[in-house]
């Protein structure tokens, strides 16, 4: 089975974005991670290698102190090795577009936990950096809904524990860790479903 046969021709890509607030138009994107989901010869979903970037706040971006306290990001830390939104999205979009072509898919579909939030920030950053996104503009696959259906839980940490996936609260709210764990959860749910 090919991945394009499984989800209406879409390529699933897990995205997590850490931000300086909740408003995708005014608040900074500070970190992003993307993991393309693959499928093997037996039809088993698996996460591919992550693309992970720390992001420089765009000019005039809002940074809400409560958001920074929540995610623990020190924007001024030089060891973040932050890049511009344009560079980060450019590299992610190039890789995702290549995977779409290789897998003969029509578009990418964003997979996320509260996926509408990440899609909003992704779209706003793409508009600011004048880049064409390979992602569907409004459809997502949300692990909140999938977890509610499959495990009776919507909180990511609780869903992980019910799913018997290792979870470390101390590592949570980093885009890399949350994307890796969301990808594991997504694959476990999809791999548990029979599909003809």
C-alpha positions as CSV (number, residue, x, y, z in Angstrom):
1,X,0.0,0.0,0.0
2,X,1.1,3.5,-0.7
3,X,0.5,6.5,1.5
4,X,-1.5,8.2,-1.2
5,X,-4.1,5.3,-1.1
6,X,-4.7,5.8,2.6
7,X,-5.9,9.4,3.3
8,X,-7.6,10.6,0.1
9,X,-4.3,11.3,-1.6
10,X,-3.0,13.4,1.2
11,X,0.5,13.2,2.8
12,X,0.2,13.4,6.6
13,X,2.8,15.7,8.2
14,X,2.8,16.2,11.9
15,X,3.5,19.8,12.9
16,X,3.9,21.4,16.3
17,X,4.6,25.1,16.8
18,X,5.6,27.0,19.9
19,X,4.5,30.6,20.0
20,X,4.6,33.9,21.9
21,X,0.8,33.9,22.3
22,X,-2.4,32.7,20.8
23,X,-3.0,35.2,18.0
24,X,-1.4,33.9,14.8
25,X,-1.5,37.4,13.2
26,X,0.2,39.3,15.9
27,X,2.1,36.8,18.1
28,X,5.6,35.3,17.3
29,X,6.2,31.9,16.0
30,X,9.2,30.7,18.1
31,X,9.8,27.1,17.2
32,X,8.5,24.6,14.6
33,X,9.0,20.9,14.0
34,X,7.6,18.9,11.1
35,X,7.6,15.1,10.7
36,X,6.4,13.4,7.5
37,X,4.5,10.2,8.1
38,X,5.5,7.2,5.9
39,X,4.0,3.8,5.3
40,X,6.0,0.6,4.8
41,X,5.3,-2.3,2.5
42,X,3.0,-3.9,5.0
43,X,0.9,-0.8,5.3
44,X,2.3,0.3,8.7
45,X,2.6,4.0,9.4
46,X,5.8,5.3,10.8
47,X,7.4,8.8,11.5
48,X,10.2,9.9,9.3
49,X,13.1,12.2,10.4
50,X,12.1,15.5,12.0
51,X,12.8,19.0,10.6
52,X,13.2,21.3,13.6
53,X,13.9,25.0,13.8
54,X,14.0,27.7,16.4
55,X,12.5,30.9,14.9
56,X,13.4,34.6,15.3
57,X,10.3,36.6,16.1
58,X,9.1,38.6,13.1
59,X,9.5,42.3,13.2
60,X,6.9,43.8,15.5
61,X,5.8,40.4,16.8
62,X,4.0,40.3,20.2
63,X,5.7,38.2,22.9
64,X,3.2,37.4,25.8
65,X,5.2,36.8,29.0
66,X,2.7,34.1,30.1
67,X,3.2,32.2,26.9
68,X,7.0,32.4,27.3
69,X,6.7,31.2,30.9
70,X,4.5,28.3,29.7
71,X,6.8,27.0,27.0
72,X,10.1,28.0,28.7
73,X,11.6,29.7,25.7
74,X,14.2,32.4,26.2
75,X,14.0,34.4,23.0
76,X,17.3,36.1,23.6
77,X,19.3,33.0,24.2
78,X,22.0,32.9,21.5
79,X,22.3,29.1,21.8
80,X,18.8,28.8,20.2
81,X,20.5,29.3,16.8
82,X,17.2,30.8,15.6
83,X,16.5,31.4,11.9
84,X,13.9,33.5,10.1
85,X,10.4,32.2,9.5
86,X,11.2,32.4,5.8
87,X,14.2,30.1,6.1
88,X,12.4,27.6,8.4
89,X,9.3,27.4,6.3
90,X,11.2,27.4,3.1
91,X,13.2,24.3,4.2
92,X,10.1,22.5,5.5
93,X,7.9,23.3,2.5
94,X,10.7,22.2,0.1
95,X,11.0,18.8,1.9
96,X,7.3,18.3,2.2
97,X,6.7,19.2,-1.5
98,X,9.4,16.7,-2.5
99,X,7.7,14.0,-0.4
100,X,4.3,14.9,-2.0
101,X,5.8,14.4,-5.5
102,X,7.7,11.2,-4.5
103,X,4.6,9.7,-2.9
104,X,2.3,10.9,-5.8
105,X,0.1,12.7,-3.3
106,X,-2.1,15.8,-4.0
107,X,-1.3,17.9,-1.0
108,X,0.0,17.6,2.6
109,X,-2.4,17.5,5.4
110,X,-1.4,18.9,8.8
111,X,-1.6,16.4,11.7
112,X,-1.5,18.0,15.1
113,X,-2.8,18.1,18.7
114,X,-5.3,21.0,18.4
115,X,-4.3,21.2,14.8
116,X,-6.3,24.3,14.0
117,X,-3.9,26.3,16.2
118,X,-0.7,25.1,14.4
119,X,-2.4,25.5,10.9
120,X,-3.3,29.1,11.7
121,X,0.3,30.0,12.7
122,X,1.7,28.1,9.7
123,X,-0.6,30.0,7.3
124,X,0.1,33.4,8.9
125,X,3.9,32.8,8.7
126,X,3.6,31.6,5.1
127,X,1.7,34.8,4.2
128,X,4.3,37.0,6.0
129,X,7.2,35.3,4.2
130,X,5.3,35.2,0.9
131,X,5.7,31.5,0.4
132,X,3.2,29.0,-1.1
133,X,2.3,26.3,1.4
134,X,1.9,22.7,0.3
135,X,-0.6,22.1,3.1
136,X,-4.3,21.9,2.7
137,X,-5.7,25.4,3.7
138,X,-8.3,24.2,6.1
139,X,-8.4,20.4,6.5
140,X,-6.4,18.8,9.3
141,X,-6.1,15.5,11.1
142,X,-6.4,16.3,14.8
143,X,-5.1,13.9,17.4
144,X,-7.4,15.5,20.0
145,X,-10.4,14.0,18.1
146,X,-8.6,10.8,17.4
147,X,-7.5,10.3,21.0
148,X,-11.1,11.1,22.2
149,X,-12.4,8.4,19.9
150,X,-9.8,5.8,20.5
151,X,-8.7,6.4,24.2
152,X,-11.5,8.5,25.7
153,X,-9.0,11.3,26.4
154,X,-8.2,14.7,24.8
155,X,-5.2,15.9,26.8
156,X,-2.0,14.8,25.1
157,X,-0.1,13.7,28.2
158,X,-3.0,11.6,29.4
159,X,-3.7,10.1,26.0
160,X,0.0,9.1,25.8
161,X,-0.2,7.3,29.1
162,X,-3.4,5.4,28.2
163,X,-1.8,4.5,24.8
164,X,1.3,3.2,26.7
165,X,3.6,5.6,24.9
166,X,6.5,7.0,27.0
167,X,5.9,10.6,28.1
168,X,8.1,13.0,30.0
169,X,6.4,16.1,31.3
170,X,9.8,17.8,31.7
171,X,10.3,17.6,27.9
172,X,6.8,18.7,26.9
173,X,6.1,22.0,25.2
174,X,9.2,21.8,23.0
175,X,8.2,21.6,19.4
176,X,10.6,18.7,18.7
177,X,9.4,16.5,21.6
178,X,5.7,17.2,21.1
179,X,5.9,16.5,17.4
180,X,7.7,13.2,17.9
181,X,5.2,12.1,20.5
182,X,2.2,13.3,18.5
183,X,3.6,11.4,15.5
184,X,3.9,8.2,17.6
185,X,0.3,8.6,18.8
186,X,-1.0,9.2,15.3
187,X,0.8,6.2,13.9
188,X,-0.4,3.9,16.8
189,X,-4.0,4.9,16.3
190,X,-3.9,4.5,12.5
191,X,-2.0,1.2,12.7
192,X,-4.6,-0.2,15.1
193,X,-7.4,0.4,12.5
194,X,-8.1,-2.2,9.9
195,X,-8.4,-0.7,6.4
196,X,-9.4,-2.3,3.2
